[in-house]
């Protein structure tokens, strides 16, 4: 899962000019984050995580320790705001068993609420806290430590000068002991840390935020600074999944992925002939046309051909329920139910507006992982504009296509367009240039009837027919004619699975 998600793209990478291997680093093992950080957090130094409520500061800090503990690297979590019982309960929803890790001796959670009466009287400083931390670090042999909601601790002092002095003392103490530290702090109303000078003390600063656009929430992570290291400096989308934090950074492999010369059938012999042998493995194909012209039929032919050959297929539908698709395809002789029953075909039916881009991408990537599918259908990408904005739709498709190419997944998308749309308008969202094969469907009047026609607009690296072909839908599937200017039928029919003797 992690490898795939690190290959989901957002935009071109923006990197600093500093050397990327000049300091030792500790991997966070948080999905996608180490790619943004060019390897991990600075070892033996302090990383400051700044963000508003609900941005996942505590999740990031805790996951840094949980991932380390799972690999036998003990960690210590100091909470100045949330009780250990509440932390354990919340962590359980992410699949993390904190009590079990504590029982194994690889993680300790310490409640450290400020002693308010002593603080108010001016008798409180952090020396007692440091003694507790030192004892726990020695007991665990911990090299990772997280200090959550340090601003809550500082509220005890009610004196900016004392707050600053205590924070300096805490930072120096951690540095002297060579502890790799994550320190979380809330941001102020202006988006800056409540204690701005902490950003100057820390060697690495991460800023988390969340925003609403077109009634869709998105979260973004930015590396504000990283002393002695290169890093990716754009804002990167992330989400809090049921397995933890997932950062979706730029892939550097997106433009390096190449389709192979191998072919996979479209599901119909005549269409394979028109395509020059079928779709190329690892490529992305787009079937475009107006409503009712047969886009989903071609998509389901492709899906069933692969599934009947024993391949796993994921069918993502943004416009139609699973039952409606099964029933509709049955009317043209395509039976999906047996393939769904044996697990070779898996459906993922979602309304585009049900969640943001990151959630959709994560769910598709997770479904590809769970099913082992190397064949993906997305029906229809024109509906993706409902994810919030045209830019959100473009970002989703760009990153989905890159994800598929990086994994070697053969992807077929459908999109609704006006009849006879120009090539520049084929995708409806501006991603035509990213597509390897474009099949355009349309209607053409003939006497008192409307006939369907098909043409291959482009197919990179492949010979293919450049003529219009008549397309008919019947009870037993599709039939394709010779070019519309000529007469005669092509030798069509469903493609028999390999080894069936057909």
LOFI-80520 format. One line per field, with one value per residue (C-alpha): residue in one letter; z, x, y. Coordinates in steps of 0.05 Angstrom, whole numbers, plus 5000, padded with zeros to 4 digits. Layout:
<markes>
rest <- a, ...
z <- Z, ...
x <- X, ...
y <- Y, ...
</markes>
This chain:
<markes>
rest <- x, x, x, x, x, x, x, x, x, x, x, x, x, x, x, x, x, x, x, x, x, x, x, x, x, x, x, x, x, x, x, x, x, x, x, x, x, x, x, x, x, x, x, x, x, x, x, x, x, x, x, x, x, x, x, x, x, x, x, x, x, x, x, x, x, x, x, x, x, x, x, x, x, x, x, x, x, x, x, x, x, x, x, x, x, x, x, x, x, x, x, x, x, x, x, x, x, x, x, x, x, x, x, x, x, x, x, x, x, x, x, x, x, x, x, x, x, x, x, x, x, x, x, x, x, x, x, x, x, x, x, x, x, x, x, x, x, x, x, x, x, x, x, x, x, x, x, x, x, x, x, x, x, x, x, x, x, x, x, x, x, x, x, x, x, x, x, x, x, x, x, x, x, x, x, x, x, x, x, x, x, x, x, x, x, x, x, x, x, x, x, x, x, x, x, x, x, x, x, x, x, x, x, x, x, x, x, x, x, x, x, x, x, x, x, x, x, x, x, x, x, x, x, x, x, x, x, x, x, x, x, x, x, x, x, x, x, x, x, x, x, x, x, x, x, x, x, x, x, x, x, x, x, x, x, x, x, x, x, x, x, x, x, x, x, x, x, x, x, x, x, x, x, x, x, x, x, x, x, x, x, x, x, x, x, x, x, x, x, x, x, x, x, x, x, x, x, x, x, x, x, x, x, x, x, x, x, x, x, x, x, x, x, x, x, x, x, x, x, x, x, x, x, x, x, x, x, x, x, x, x, x, x, x, x, x, x, x, x, x, x, x, x, x, x, x, x, x, x, x, x, x, x, x, x, x, x, x, x, x, x, x, x, x, x, x, x, x, x, x, x, x, x, x, x, x, x, x, x, x, x, x, x, x, x, x, x, x, x, x, x, x, x, x, x, x, x, x, x, x, x, x, x, x, x, x, x, x, x, x, x, x, x, x, x, x, x, x, x, x, x, x, x, x, x, x, x, x, x, x, x, x, x, x, x, x, x, x, x, x, x, x, x, x, x, x, x, x, x, x, x, x, x, x, x, x, x, x, x, x, x, x, x, x, x, x, x, x, x, x, x, x, x, x, x, x, x, x, x, x, x, x, x, x, x, x, x, x, x, x, x, x, x, x, x, x, x, x, x, x, x, x
z <- 5000, 5020, 4956, 4913, 4951, 4947, 4872, 4871, 4839, 4855, 4813, 4793, 4851, 4882, 4916, 4955, 4930, 4995, 4995, 5012, 5048, 5093, 5159, 5190, 5187, 5222, 5178, 5202, 5162, 5153, 5084, 5036, 5088, 5082, 5008, 5022, 5076, 5031, 5079, 5146, 5206, 5229, 5277, 5347, 5332, 5342, 5291, 5304, 5279, 5275, 5258, 5277, 5309, 5270, 5226, 5255, 5296, 5350, 5299, 5264, 5329, 5355, 5289, 5287, 5352, 5335, 5269, 5304, 5360, 5310, 5284, 5353, 5363, 5432, 5438, 5492, 5483, 5531, 5529, 5560, 5540, 5525, 5576, 5561, 5562, 5510, 5467, 5469, 5450, 5392, 5369, 5369, 5313, 5270, 5285, 5336, 5400, 5448, 5511, 5474, 5453, 5524, 5550, 5501, 5530, 5464, 5478, 5539, 5544, 5599, 5622, 5642, 5658, 5686, 5763, 5760, 5834, 5836, 5769, 5792, 5853, 5811, 5841, 5777, 5725, 5677, 5716, 5748, 5681, 5652, 5708, 5691, 5617, 5632, 5675, 5622, 5566, 5606, 5623, 5551, 5516, 5474, 5419, 5394, 5435, 5421, 5462, 5446, 5456, 5486, 5484, 5537, 5583, 5572, 5592, 5663, 5667, 5649, 5635, 5564, 5590, 5633, 5576, 5529, 5579, 5594, 5521, 5508, 5567, 5541, 5470, 5496, 5542, 5485, 5439, 5491, 5497, 5422, 5422, 5356, 5378, 5349, 5385, 5368, 5379, 5359, 5309, 5324, 5287, 5235, 5218, 5255, 5316, 5383, 5400, 5335, 5363, 5367, 5291, 5295, 5348, 5312, 5257, 5218, 5216, 5188, 5179, 5174, 5154, 5129, 5085, 5054, 4980, 4944, 5007, 5004, 5058, 5040, 5085, 5064, 5092, 5080, 5102, 5123, 5138, 5144, 5165, 5127, 5081, 5016, 5016, 4973, 4988, 4956, 4995, 4993, 5005, 5062, 5096, 5162, 5141, 5183, 5181, 5200, 5164, 5088, 5052, 4977, 4950, 4880, 4845, 4809, 4771, 4738, 4672, 4671, 4669, 4601, 4571, 4545, 4476, 4503, 4487, 4527, 4492, 4490, 4496, 4424, 4365, 4316, 4364, 4376, 4301, 4297, 4356, 4323, 4370, 4432, 4487, 4507, 4576, 4627, 4583, 4597, 4548, 4544, 4514, 4501, 4476, 4491, 4538, 4518, 4462, 4493, 4534, 4595, 4549, 4520, 4590, 4615, 4554, 4573, 4647, 4633, 4583, 4634, 4691, 4650, 4635, 4710, 4720, 4778, 4756, 4795, 4767, 4796, 4782, 4797, 4763, 4771, 4827, 4824, 4816, 4761, 4723, 4729, 4705, 4647, 4621, 4625, 4572, 4522, 4540, 4588, 4653, 4710, 4768, 4763, 4760, 4821, 4858, 4846, 4865, 4799, 4788, 4845, 4843, 4879, 4872, 4899, 4888, 4869, 4919, 4977, 4995, 4972, 4921, 4971, 5001, 4931, 4911, 4975, 4970, 4898, 4914, 4974, 4933, 4880, 4935, 4968, 4903, 4869, 4807, 4747, 4707, 4727, 4698, 4718, 4695, 4684, 4694, 4670, 4738, 4774, 4765, 4823, 4870, 4884, 4824, 4754, 4784, 4836, 4781, 4739, 4800, 4815, 4745, 4736, 4800, 4786, 4717, 4745, 4800, 4749, 4704, 4762, 4781, 4710, 4715, 4649, 4659, 4618, 4632, 4603, 4597, 4573, 4518, 4468, 4402, 4354, 4407, 4383, 4406, 4453, 4488, 4489, 4563, 4585, 4639, 4600, 4609, 4537, 4528, 4585, 4552, 4508, 4469, 4455, 4427, 4407, 4402, 4372, 4336, 4263, 4230, 4175, 4144, 4200, 4250, 4290, 4284, 4330, 4303, 4331, 4313, 4345, 4352, 4374, 4400, 4419, 4390, 4354, 4285, 4285, 4240, 4227, 4198, 4227, 4241, 4253, 4323, 4340, 4409, 4413, 4461, 4451, 4456, 4404, 4330, 4289, 4215, 4164, 4155, 4152, 4079, 4060, 4071, 4106, 4176, 4213, 4244, 4314, 4375, 4446, 4457, 4487, 4549, 4538, 4542, 4529, 4459, 4432
x <- 5000, 5054, 5093, 5033, 5009, 5077, 5068, 5004, 5020, 4996, 5040, 5113, 5162, 5191, 5257, 5306, 5377, 5407, 5442, 5395, 5443, 5481, 5450, 5427, 5352, 5301, 5246, 5176, 5147, 5084, 5057, 5085, 5116, 5187, 5185, 5167, 5221, 5273, 5283, 5253, 5260, 5328, 5359, 5374, 5340, 5272, 5216, 5159, 5089, 5043, 4969, 4898, 4846, 4830, 4891, 4922, 4981, 4971, 4960, 5026, 5065, 5035, 5043, 5117, 5124, 5077, 5112, 5179, 5154, 5128, 5199, 5229, 5248, 5221, 5186, 5159, 5096, 5085, 5014, 5000, 4927, 4896, 4891, 4925, 4859, 4829, 4892, 4889, 4815, 4826, 4888, 4847, 4803, 4866, 4885, 4939, 4938, 4975, 4965, 4997, 5057, 5064, 5061, 5117, 5159, 5167, 5120, 5102, 5047, 5056, 5001, 5035, 4981, 5012, 5006, 4963, 4965, 5041, 5045, 5001, 5044, 5107, 5139, 5133, 5186, 5200, 5257, 5211, 5181, 5251, 5269, 5208, 5225, 5297, 5276, 5228, 5278, 5330, 5280, 5257, 5322, 5281, 5310, 5242, 5200, 5137, 5114, 5041, 5009, 5070, 5030, 4984, 5043, 5066, 4998, 5017, 5068, 5025, 5090, 5118, 5190, 5184, 5150, 5206, 5260, 5227, 5220, 5293, 5311, 5267, 5297, 5368, 5355, 5328, 5385, 5438, 5409, 5407, 5332, 5294, 5235, 5167, 5137, 5066, 5038, 4974, 4974, 4948, 4893, 4943, 4965, 5031, 5053, 5030, 5104, 5137, 5208, 5199, 5203, 5272, 5295, 5270, 5311, 5249, 5181, 5118, 5054, 4987, 4923, 4853, 4808, 4740, 4729, 4663, 4638, 4695, 4748, 4820, 4881, 4951, 5021, 5080, 5152, 5167, 5241, 5291, 5362, 5416, 5370, 5333, 5258, 5197, 5172, 5102, 5038, 5018, 4949, 4941, 4885, 4873, 4853, 4831, 4904, 4936, 4963, 4971, 5010, 5004, 5068, 5092, 5119, 5185, 5169, 5105, 5136, 5184, 5130, 5120, 5068, 5091, 5084, 5039, 4965, 4902, 4836, 4780, 4732, 4709, 4748, 4727, 4745, 4813, 4824, 4805, 4852, 4910, 4908, 4873, 4895, 4968, 4983, 4997, 4966, 4906, 4848, 4789, 4721, 4684, 4615, 4545, 4497, 4469, 4519, 4551, 4611, 4595, 4583, 4654, 4681, 4645, 4668, 4740, 4727, 4693, 4745, 4801, 4761, 4741, 4815, 4827, 4852, 4828, 4791, 4768, 4707, 4698, 4631, 4616, 4548, 4512, 4498, 4526, 4458, 4438, 4502, 4493, 4421, 4438, 4494, 4452, 4407, 4464, 4488, 4544, 4536, 4574, 4541, 4583, 4648, 4627, 4609, 4677, 4714, 4750, 4710, 4703, 4658, 4671, 4610, 4616, 4585, 4641, 4616, 4615, 4687, 4749, 4801, 4849, 4796, 4776, 4848, 4864, 4802, 4818, 4892, 4871, 4820, 4874, 4919, 4866, 4843, 4910, 4877, 4920, 4859, 4820, 4756, 4733, 4662, 4656, 4711, 4665, 4629, 4694, 4680, 4631, 4690, 4692, 4720, 4748, 4818, 4802, 4777, 4839, 4884, 4847, 4853, 4925, 4944, 4900, 4930, 5000, 4983, 4958, 5019, 5067, 5035, 5030, 4954, 4916, 4864, 4801, 4761, 4696, 4673, 4609, 4618, 4574, 4561, 4619, 4662, 4730, 4793, 4810, 4744, 4745, 4761, 4717, 4768, 4832, 4870, 4867, 4942, 4954, 4913, 4947, 4885, 4822, 4760, 4705, 4632, 4577, 4510, 4498, 4429, 4414, 4345, 4295, 4342, 4403, 4462, 4521, 4590, 4660, 4729, 4798, 4821, 4891, 4931, 5003, 5054, 5003, 4975, 4899, 4840, 4829, 4760, 4690, 4656, 4583, 4569, 4507, 4483, 4441, 4417, 4481, 4530, 4560, 4574, 4620, 4617, 4670, 4683, 4619, 4634, 4637, 4593, 4602, 4611, 4676, 4688, 4666, 4640, 4662, 4735, 4741, 4784, 4854, 4857, 4783, 4793, 4750
y <- 5000, 5049, 5042, 5054, 5115, 5147, 5146, 5186, 5254, 5324, 5370, 5375, 5368, 5430, 5416, 5458, 5464, 5439, 5371, 5314, 5268, 5316, 5295, 5229, 5217, 5174, 5145, 5161, 5103, 5145, 5133, 5184, 5230, 5204, 5219, 5292, 5295, 5263, 5205, 5223, 5269, 5295, 5244, 5272, 5338, 5370, 5373, 5422, 5404, 5464, 5462, 5480, 5435, 5372, 5374, 5311, 5337, 5285, 5229, 5247, 5249, 5184, 5147, 5166, 5127, 5070, 5056, 5057, 5012, 4962, 4956, 4949, 5022, 5043, 5111, 5157, 5199, 5257, 5286, 5353, 5355, 5287, 5231, 5164, 5127, 5173, 5168, 5092, 5092, 5140, 5101, 5037, 5066, 5070, 4998, 5015, 4975, 5021, 4978, 4919, 4961, 4985, 4914, 4896, 4952, 4989, 5048, 5089, 5141, 5193, 5240, 5306, 5357, 5421, 5427, 5489, 5511, 5507, 5542, 5599, 5609, 5613, 5550, 5508, 5496, 5439, 5406, 5356, 5339, 5330, 5282, 5240, 5240, 5221, 5162, 5136, 5145, 5105, 5051, 5042, 5056, 5104, 5147, 5172, 5220, 5260, 5320, 5334, 5403, 5437, 5502, 5473, 5464, 5535, 5563, 5545, 5601, 5662, 5699, 5705, 5711, 5648, 5611, 5628, 5609, 5542, 5525, 5541, 5496, 5439, 5444, 5445, 5386, 5344, 5363, 5346, 5276, 5264, 5248, 5250, 5292, 5311, 5370, 5392, 5462, 5497, 5553, 5623, 5660, 5684, 5613, 5621, 5581, 5609, 5611, 5635, 5630, 5554, 5553, 5583, 5533, 5471, 5440, 5417, 5451, 5418, 5457, 5422, 5456, 5441, 5484, 5481, 5494, 5482, 5446, 5395, 5392, 5382, 5376, 5400, 5389, 5434, 5429, 5501, 5489, 5433, 5450, 5414, 5375, 5379, 5368, 5375, 5445, 5447, 5436, 5363, 5334, 5284, 5248, 5212, 5142, 5084, 5061, 5127, 5188, 5183, 5237, 5239, 5269, 5281, 5220, 5225, 5162, 5186, 5206, 5147, 5094, 5063, 5018, 4950, 4921, 4866, 4869, 4858, 4846, 4897, 4838, 4839, 4810, 4864, 4920, 4887, 4889, 4962, 4977, 4940, 4882, 4908, 4956, 4957, 4930, 4985, 5039, 5084, 5084, 5132, 5117, 5182, 5198, 5223, 5190, 5122, 5110, 5048, 5073, 5029, 4970, 4975, 4985, 4922, 4882, 4899, 4882, 4815, 4793, 4803, 4772, 4711, 4702, 4696, 4767, 4812, 4874, 4935, 4972, 5042, 5074, 5147, 5148, 5082, 5034, 4964, 4931, 4979, 4964, 4889, 4894, 4941, 4898, 4836, 4867, 4866, 4796, 4815, 4776, 4809, 4772, 4707, 4747, 4789, 4725, 4692, 4755, 4766, 4830, 4879, 4940, 5006, 5051, 5122, 5190, 5239, 5291, 5241, 5258, 5296, 5278, 5246, 5200, 5176, 5164, 5127, 5083, 5064, 5050, 5009, 4970, 4956, 4930, 4887, 4856, 4851, 4880, 4899, 4922, 4984, 5015, 5085, 5101, 5160, 5211, 5268, 5261, 5278, 5352, 5342, 5329, 5404, 5441, 5430, 5435, 5382, 5336, 5348, 5334, 5271, 5244, 5264, 5228, 5168, 5158, 5165, 5115, 5065, 5073, 5067, 5000, 4974, 4975, 4976, 5030, 5044, 5107, 5131, 5202, 5236, 5288, 5323, 5286, 5300, 5334, 5358, 5322, 5379, 5369, 5293, 5284, 5341, 5356, 5369, 5304, 5279, 5288, 5239, 5184, 5131, 5109, 5149, 5115, 5163, 5142, 5184, 5185, 5198, 5206, 5156, 5165, 5165, 5130, 5147, 5100, 5094, 5101, 5089, 5113, 5108, 5180, 5160, 5101, 5116, 5069, 5027, 5019, 5025, 5039, 5113, 5104, 5110, 5043, 5029, 5003, 4964, 4942, 4879, 4826, 4787, 4845, 4891, 4885, 4929, 4941, 4958, 5032, 5072, 5091, 5018, 4957, 4891, 4865, 4854, 4786, 4805, 4769, 4759, 4740, 4670, 4663, 4636, 4560, 4552, 4527, 4584
</markes>
